[in-house]
């Protein structure tokens, strides 16, 4: 199956191409608990691709539910993962070293989703 690459021009000056590969339920052993990994294949400035995982914690989803009186649907969870990915593109010079540290947690879920007016 062919993947559709999308492009993103980051504030760091790097031009990224990326595609969403899949998501899966996981329990992160780093103390982050249960949640879902959203897996993206990323190619910075035509260099070799690598995998980035954006983890959305169950705790983040619960904070959202309590604050908004509803759960995030699957499209909204994907949007949160993508917003976190874009923030990483804009703020982190070398993403290869941060392959497992991109998080959507209780501390940032609101600010990541705020621009989407959910």
Legacy VTK file of the C-alpha trace (Angstrom):
# vtk DataFile Version 3.0
C-alpha trace
ASCII
DATASET POLYDATA
POINTS 118 float
0.000 0.000 0.000
1.372 3.409 -0.959
1.426 6.074 1.725
0.553 9.669 1.033
3.372 11.878 2.223
2.474 15.298 3.558
4.864 18.230 3.865
5.554 20.564 6.754
7.943 23.544 6.733
9.092 23.817 10.337
10.098 26.976 12.172
13.524 25.356 12.660
14.073 25.667 8.896
13.759 21.955 8.265
11.380 20.770 5.554
9.675 17.561 6.665
7.770 14.959 4.757
5.760 12.574 6.889
2.952 10.080 6.843
0.821 8.452 9.509
1.634 4.736 9.676
-0.708 3.459 12.407
-1.725 3.672 16.035
-1.763 1.063 18.763
-2.706 0.752 22.396
0.338 0.539 24.653
1.348 0.702 28.281
4.497 2.805 28.476
6.975 1.481 31.045
8.496 4.961 31.622
5.729 5.748 34.130
3.450 7.270 31.534
0.951 4.464 31.897
-1.680 3.346 29.420
-2.479 5.139 26.204
-1.945 5.008 22.461
1.108 5.451 20.276
0.508 7.295 17.008
3.312 6.259 14.691
4.582 8.584 11.967
7.322 8.003 9.398
9.299 11.232 9.065
11.833 12.360 6.451
13.702 15.600 7.298
15.235 17.559 4.381
15.347 14.497 2.086
17.496 12.545 4.572
16.774 8.921 5.518
13.353 8.425 7.146
12.824 7.469 10.763
9.887 6.666 13.008
8.392 9.086 15.537
5.846 7.995 18.102
3.423 10.434 19.686
2.006 8.961 22.886
-1.460 10.065 24.008
-1.916 9.107 27.630
-5.173 7.891 29.120
-4.660 10.560 31.793
-4.740 13.264 29.089
-7.985 11.852 27.713
-9.518 11.850 31.184
-8.494 15.485 31.794
-10.112 16.413 28.479
-13.291 14.472 29.331
-13.596 16.142 32.728
-13.051 19.613 31.289
-15.350 19.265 28.285
-17.994 16.744 29.377
-17.226 14.343 26.537
-14.525 12.042 25.268
-12.305 12.763 22.287
-13.275 10.722 19.245
-10.687 8.910 17.117
-10.320 11.822 14.662
-9.758 14.260 17.526
-7.156 11.976 19.104
-5.341 11.820 15.752
-5.531 15.638 15.586
-3.939 15.882 19.050
-1.114 13.570 17.957
-0.571 15.599 14.795
-0.537 18.903 16.700
2.133 17.447 19.021
4.107 16.268 15.988
3.964 19.756 14.452
5.095 21.337 17.720
8.087 18.975 17.765
8.894 19.868 14.146
8.865 23.566 15.083
10.799 23.334 18.359
13.292 20.442 18.218
16.328 20.730 15.953
17.196 17.010 15.823
14.158 14.793 16.248
15.951 11.470 15.744
16.991 11.506 19.413
13.420 12.150 20.636
11.745 9.170 19.049
9.883 8.134 22.193
9.472 11.397 24.065
6.661 13.125 22.178
3.749 13.146 24.598
0.199 14.340 24.781
-0.423 14.305 28.512
-2.518 16.033 31.130
-0.138 19.022 31.096
-0.454 19.861 27.381
-3.667 18.331 25.976
-5.670 21.548 26.350
-3.091 23.815 24.714
-2.470 21.391 21.849
-6.165 21.164 20.997
-7.081 24.794 21.723
-6.308 26.051 18.166
-8.770 23.479 16.770
-11.764 24.886 18.709
-13.078 21.476 19.670
LINES 1 119
118 0 1 2 3 4 5 6 7 8 9 10 11 12 13 14 15 16 17 18 19 20 21 22 23 24 25 26 27 28 29 30 31 32 33 34 35 36 37 38 39 40 41 42 43 44 45 46 47 48 49 50 51 52 53 54 55 56 57 58 59 60 61 62 63 64 65 66 67 68 69 70 71 72 73 74 75 76 77 78 79 80 81 82 83 84 85 86 87 88 89 90 91 92 93 94 95 96 97 98 99 100 101 102 103 104 105 106 107 108 109 110 111 112 113 114 115 116 117
